[in-house]
């Protein structure tokens, strides 16, 4: 068996031990299998998962943004975000844009990787200043285009990841041109400038360093993220309960 096959076998064994059946969403398995083939619910006599997955760290009743950092975001991603936010602080960036640096990759950390800037902006729009959400959205495009006037070069990590001949998609080029002439261009560019593309795993940053920044610039719903009636609440609920059947 390959490493992937062994991992899948181990996961199947864990799922079979649960009282309820986990049926994965199509996007979760697309690529590993043909998404045109319908996913079927195993006829094993069990009810399906319709709530929190017991394999995951339990979320508080009224989760805050920082609770998602603790219970749903990947550790390596968190270190990257915190180091970027600390660098922004050291560079004298406005506090609300320090928050933008802290949150710019949360889609990668807990939701989805592709088009992560757009997803993160949509997650955050109801809870942050409009400029913060805009900057996070358009850093997605700006990071592919250097601006030597402010000291931003194309990341060497991207050459390593995508190849020297990689060209961004047309929609990325379109959004770059739009953002380049926008009044908040520099806000999005500051995320790129303070984005540590090769962060140091030995540097220790504590999330508590940003508690006050989050408190001043993130509108925490009293019901808890995911349980409020905001337009992106369902996305936070998906991170709380990613294996919920419907």
N, C-alpha and C positions, 0 to 999 in steps of 0.2 A: 504494500500500500504506500502511496505517496504521502507526504506530510499533510497535504490538504485532505486527502481521504481519511487519514487517521484523525485529524481534527474534526471532520464531519461525523465520523463514527462516534467519537467521544461526545460530541454535542447531541447526537441522536440518543445516546444512552442516557444523558442527563435529562433530556426532554421526556423520555419514556418513564422516568422516575417521578415526574410531576403528576399531580392529581388532575391537571387540566392539559389539554392538547394545545400546543403552540403551532399555529399556521402562519408562516411568514408572508409578508407582503411581497408582491411581484418585484418591486424595485430592489428588495433586499437580496434576491437571488438572480436578478437579471444579469446576464453575462456568464454566470456559472451554469445557467440553463436557459433555454429559449423562452423568452417572456410570452410568446404567443401560445405556449402550452399552458392551459389553465392549471392553477394550483388547486389541488383537491384536499379536502379535510379527511384525514385518516379515519376510517370507521373502526375505532377501537373501543367504543362504548364510553369514552370519557367526554365530559363537557369541554368546551373550548375556553381558552384564556380570555377573560373579559375584565381584567383588572390588573393590578400590579403584578409583575413577574417576580416570584420569590427568589430567583437567581440574582436579582439586582439589589443594590443597596437601597433600602427603603427611604423614600422621600418624606420630609415632614408634612404635616397636614396642610400647612400654608407655605409652600416653598418660596424662598427668596432667590434672587439671582445668585447669591453666594452659595446657596444650597446646591444649585446646579453645578457650580464649580466643584463642590465636594463630592457629589453623588453621581454625576452624569458625564462630566468632561474628562477626557483623557489626560493623564498626568503630564506627559510630554508636551501636549498642546497648552496646558495651563502654564507650565514653566516658560514656554515661548511667549505667551501673552503677557505674563507678569514681567518678564525681562524687557519686552518691548515697551510696556507702560512705564517701567522704571527709567528706561533710557529717555523716554519722552519727558519725564519729570526733570531729569538731569539737564535736558536740552532746553528747559524753560517753556515747554509747550503749554498752552492754556489748559486748565484743568479738565474741561469737558472733552478736550481732544485726547488727554491722557486716558479718559474713560474709553474713547473710541479705540485707542491702541490696545487697551485691556480686553476689548470685546470684538476686535475686527475679525478674528478667526473662530468665533464660537460655533459657527455652523460646522466647520471641520471637527471641532472638539466634541460635538455632541449630536449633530443632526445629519449633515450630508456634505461631501467634499466638493462635488462639481458645482461651479458657480457660487462658491461659498460666500462671496461678498454680497451678492444679491439676496441670498437666503438670510444671512445675518442681519442685513438692513431690515428685511421684512419682519424678522423676529422681534427686532428692537424698536421699530418705529413708534409704537404706541407708548413707549416708556422712556424715551430719551429725546433730547433736543433735536429738531429737524436737521440741523447741520451735522450732528453726530451720525445720524442714520444715513444721510446723504454721503458723508465722507467714507463711511464703511462700504456703502454700495459701490462707489466709484473707485475705491482703491483696487477693486477687482480688475479694472481695466488699466489704471495708471501704472501698476507695478510692472507691466510688460514694456513700458516705454520710458527710456531714460530722460532725465532733465538735469543736465550738467550745471545749469545756472543755480540750482539749489543743492548740488552735490549728490544727486541720485543717479547711480549707474544701473544698467541691467544686471540683475543678480547672477553671479557665476553659478549659483545653485541651480538656476533654471537651465543653463547650458548643460549641466550634468544630468538633470532630470528629463529634459525634453529634447536635447540635441541642439547643436549650434545652428541648424537650419530651421528651427521651429518658427512658425508665423502664427500670431494670434488669429482667432476667428474674426470674421467680418463684424459681428455685433460688438466684439471687444474693441475693435478699431473705431467703430461708430461711437461707442460710449466714451472712448478716450477723447475723441475730437470734441464731443459735447462738453465733457468735464473740463477739458483744457481751457475753455473759454467761459467757464462758469465762475461766479463770484466766490464760490467755496472751493475752487480748485486747490488752493494751498492746504486746506483742511484735509482733503483726501491725500494729497501728496505727503503731508506730514506723517500719515500712517505708514506710507511706503518708506520714508526716510528713517523712521524709528522701528521699522519691522526688521527684526534680527533674523536674517535668512539662514544663518549658521550659528544658532544660539549655543551658549556654553552650558552643558549639563552639570558642570560643577558649581555654577553660580546659584546661590540660594536666595530666593525672593519669597517673602511670605504674603499671602493674600490679604492679611490684616493691614498691610501697608496701604491698601487702597479702599479700606472700609469707608473712610470719610468721603473719598471721591465718589464712590458708588452712592453713598447716602445723599450727597448733595445733587447728584446729576442723573440718578436713575429713579424713575417713578414706580416704586414697588406697589403693586395692587394689594389692598388689604386682604382680599380673598386668597392671595397666593398666586404666583405665576402659573398659568394654566387653568386656574379655576375662576378667573375673572372673565368678563364678557368682551375683552379686547379682540380686535380683528386677527391677531396672531396667537391667541390663547391656545388654539388647537395644536399649534406647532410645539408649544411647550408641553402640552399634555402628551403629545406623541413621544417626547423624550422621557416623560415620566413613565409612560406605559407603552413602550415600543412594540410589544407583542400582543396588544389588545386586538381581538379578532375583528370587531367592527366599531 
